[in-house]
Amino acid sequence: MTSVSESVGELRRPPAAVTPGERGATRIADRVVSKVAAQAAREKLTDQSAAAAHPRATVVVHHASAHVRVHIELDYPCDIGTRCAEVRRHVALRVRALVGMEVPEVAVHVERLHLTPAHGAAQGRTR
């Protein structure tokens, strides 16, 4: 019986500290970072019409930095430059916060503009 109690005591001992140089590394795949970037763009474009497709993102990861390219569709009329800047800023912040990578570049590509009818305008043809 003593041998069992001694082996249980060995299991409860805290593990030896491993120096940082001997630990493994965490690698986050490009695909995961692209999903985070697409979701961040989607968060910023919540007021889009139903006709607009969900944003897509492609990412190239080099060491601890991610170069992001986001493809979006916008409603028109809108201030395209301001909307792109908002998406760019939000994607960089969210990728940095959630993934822990620096984002030196976020390229925003507007693939399509969706014409939205003016508020109160009649449907159909206008003269």
DOGUNU-738021 format. One record per residue (C-alpha): residue in three letters; y, z, x. Coordinates in steps of 0.2 Angstrom, whole numbers, plus 5000, padded with zeros to 4 digits. Last residue first. Example, Ala and Ser with C-alpha at 12.3 -4.5 7.8 and 13.67 -1.06 7.14 Angstrom:
DOGUNU-738021
> SER | 4995 | 5036 | 5068
> ALA | 4978 | 5039 | 5062
end
This chain:
DOGUNU-738021
> ARG | 5305 | 4674 | 4810
> THR | 5291 | 4686 | 4809
> ARG | 5273 | 4683 | 4805
> GLY | 5261 | 4697 | 4799
> GLN | 5263 | 4715 | 4798
> ALA | 5280 | 4722 | 4793
> ALA | 5289 | 4732 | 4806
> GLY | 5291 | 4751 | 4803
> HIS | 5288 | 4756 | 4821
> ALA | 5287 | 4740 | 4832
> PRO | 5269 | 4732 | 4833
> THR | 5260 | 4736 | 4849
> LEU | 5256 | 4721 | 4861
> HIS | 5242 | 4726 | 4872
> LEU | 5245 | 4723 | 4891
> ARG | 5231 | 4719 | 4902
> GLU | 5224 | 4721 | 4920
> VAL | 5237 | 4733 | 4926
> HIS | 5232 | 4737 | 4944
> VAL | 5236 | 4754 | 4951
> ALA | 5233 | 4757 | 4969
> VAL | 5231 | 4775 | 4974
> GLU | 5233 | 4778 | 4993
> PRO | 5234 | 4793 | 5005
> VAL | 5222 | 4804 | 4994
> GLU | 5216 | 4819 | 5003
> MET | 5199 | 4825 | 4998
> GLY | 5195 | 4842 | 4990
> VAL | 5185 | 4834 | 4976
> LEU | 5193 | 4843 | 4961
> ALA | 5210 | 4847 | 4967
> ARG | 5213 | 4832 | 4978
> VAL | 5206 | 4820 | 4965
> ARG | 5216 | 4828 | 4952
> LEU | 5233 | 4827 | 4961
> ALA | 5230 | 4809 | 4967
> VAL | 5225 | 4803 | 4950
> HIS | 5240 | 4812 | 4942
> ARG | 5253 | 4804 | 4954
> ARG | 5246 | 4786 | 4952
> VAL | 5245 | 4788 | 4933
> GLU | 5263 | 4794 | 4932
> ALA | 5269 | 4780 | 4944
> CYS | 5259 | 4767 | 4934
> ARG | 5268 | 4773 | 4918
> THR | 5285 | 4773 | 4926
> GLY | 5283 | 4755 | 4933
> ILE | 5276 | 4749 | 4916
> ASP | 5290 | 4756 | 4905
> CYS | 5283 | 4752 | 4889
> PRO | 5282 | 4737 | 4877
> TYR | 5268 | 4734 | 4877
> ASP | 5252 | 4746 | 4878
> LEU | 5244 | 4747 | 4894
> GLU | 5227 | 4742 | 4902
> ILE | 5221 | 4751 | 4918
> HIS | 5212 | 4747 | 4934
> VAL | 5213 | 4761 | 4947
> ARG | 5211 | 4758 | 4966
> VAL | 5208 | 4774 | 4976
> HIS | 5208 | 4777 | 4995
> ALA | 5199 | 4794 | 4998
> SER | 5201 | 4805 | 5013
> ALA | 5190 | 4818 | 5021
> HIS | 5179 | 4806 | 5032
> HIS | 5184 | 4788 | 5025
> VAL | 5180 | 4786 | 5006
> VAL | 5183 | 4770 | 4998
> VAL | 5185 | 4771 | 4979
> THR | 5185 | 4760 | 4964
> ALA | 5192 | 4765 | 4947
> ARG | 5190 | 4760 | 4929
> PRO | 5202 | 4765 | 4915
> HIS | 5195 | 4764 | 4897
> ALA | 5198 | 4748 | 4887
> ALA | 5214 | 4747 | 4877
> ALA | 5211 | 4741 | 4859
> ALA | 5211 | 4759 | 4852
> SER | 5230 | 4761 | 4857
> GLN | 5234 | 4772 | 4872
> ASP | 5242 | 4789 | 4870
> THR | 5229 | 4798 | 4881
> LEU | 5234 | 4788 | 4896
> LYS | 5236 | 4802 | 4908
> GLU | 5219 | 4810 | 4905
> ARG | 5211 | 4792 | 4906
> ALA | 5218 | 4790 | 4924
> ALA | 5211 | 4807 | 4929
> GLN | 5194 | 4802 | 4921
> ALA | 5194 | 4786 | 4931
> ALA | 5198 | 4796 | 4947
> VAL | 5184 | 4808 | 4944
> LYS | 5172 | 4794 | 4941
> SER | 5178 | 4785 | 4957
> VAL | 5175 | 4801 | 4967
> VAL | 5157 | 4802 | 4961
> ARG | 5154 | 4784 | 4965
> ASP | 5161 | 4786 | 4983
> ALA | 5148 | 4800 | 4986
> ILE | 5153 | 4817 | 4991
> ARG | 5146 | 4823 | 5007
> THR | 5144 | 4842 | 5010
> ALA | 5140 | 4846 | 5028
> GLY | 5126 | 4857 | 5035
> ARG | 5129 | 4874 | 5044
> GLU | 5126 | 4875 | 5063
> GLY | 5144 | 4873 | 5068
> PRO | 5150 | 4885 | 5055
> THR | 5139 | 4899 | 5063
> VAL | 5125 | 4906 | 5052
> ALA | 5125 | 4924 | 5048
> ALA | 5108 | 4932 | 5047
> PRO | 5101 | 4934 | 5029
> PRO | 5104 | 4951 | 5021
> ARG | 5088 | 4962 | 5021
> ARG | 5080 | 4963 | 5003
> LEU | 5065 | 4952 | 5008
> GLU | 5060 | 4964 | 5023
> GLY | 5060 | 4979 | 5012
> VAL | 5047 | 4970 | 5001
> SER | 5036 | 4967 | 5016
> GLU | 5037 | 4986 | 5020
> SER | 5032 | 4991 | 5002
> VAL | 5017 | 4979 | 5003
> SER | 5011 | 4985 | 5020
> THR | 5012 | 5003 | 5014
> MET | 5000 | 5000 | 5000
end
